[in-house]
Amino acid sequence: MSSQDNSEENLPQQQEDTEGGALATRDDPFANPGLPPHEHRVQDIDEQAAKRSERVVAGLFTLSMLSTIGFIASYVSFPVDKIVYVFPIGHVSALNLSLGLTLGLALFCIGAGAIHWARTLMTDVEVPEERHDIEASPEVREEVLAGFRDGARESDLGRRKLVRNTLIGALAMVPLTGLVLLRDLGPLPGTKLRHTKWAKGKMLINENTHEPLRPEDIAVGSLVFAMPEGMSEEDHDFNNEIAKAALMIIRLQPEDIKNKRELDWSHEGIVAFSKVCTHVGCPISLYEQQTHHVLCPCHQSTFDLTDGGRVIFGPAGHALPQLRITVNDKGYLEALGDFAEPVGPAYWERG
């Protein structure tokens, strides 16, 4: 057909369709064509076909529930460090792979089931609606509510109990995946913040030389950093543990020590205090020999090591914890137990 055949002269004058619409004409090229005749689906006229669709939808929702159970089972069963080979992806984490597949399948089945339900069982009659102002009138609000009620009725949610029950089950179980993942926020700290690696009989090891310390290794006015015997930088939890157990050792003249407990817990003027600032946990490293004060470089909290490590300036909330020390039969400095109170910032766990 040539381009001349599509000219305006060849347009029909007027032609009405079965739904009251009109075809485009010379006088009205944008006429409303109306809606095509409604065609019934197989499910609309065959209850057996509707039952089959209902079973498909219920099967998808059931598969979603099983996938959610699989997600939880995978989270509990697979260790974090388990690696498997999957062609063609390669080596992947078994936990991440199983969690991704099961959660993805659970969500996909809910979506696919809802789409199949809408396309085969819910009503598909087209209902045109004229545009109206944004502000809804009481009549429009009533019409919307009536449409909602009609939609609920036409969805057959009350009659299709199998679909309804499996949908409720699938939607109710999917949030469990999120609840299970909350486990990664824990476990609860319990009393871990109250204790460190220090224990009775553990020698004081120089952090720099990794050798046990003797009293003669520490001169008056010097500052030495130590860690508990048995710790190694190769340990997987070294950073977490040293953050609590880091120790600073200072030798004072016994007559300069003002606090009786500090003197009792020392050895020949050698005192051991936590290196962790009680404000926000910064490592204390600045020592003033003349005043025997230590300063935190982060927020300038200052502690008096001759008076039980008490705070004399800055935002720190409480004194530095002191470690009770002695000398063993081999002449090395060792701890007589753990710190008497939690180290570091004044968390509520101090309770």
Buried (B, 14 or more C-beta within 10 A) or exposed (E): EEEEEEEEEEBEEEEEEEBEBBBBBEEEEEBEEBBEEEEEBEBBEEEEBBBBBBEBBBBBBBBBBBBBBBBBEBBEEBEEEEEBEEEEEEEBBBBEBBBBBBBEBBBBBBEBBBEBBEEBBBBBEEEEEEEEEEEEEEEEEEBEEEEEEEEEEEBBBEEBEBBBEBBEBBBEBBEBBEEBEEEEEEEEEEEEBBBBBBBEEBBBBBBEEEEBBBBEBBEEBEBBBBBBBEBEEEEEEBEEBBBBBBBBBBBBEEEEBEBEEBBEBBBEBBBBBBBBBBBBBBBBEEBEEEEBBBBBEBEEBBBBBBBBBBBEEBBBEBBBBBBBBBBEEEEBBBBBEBBEEBBBBEEEBBE
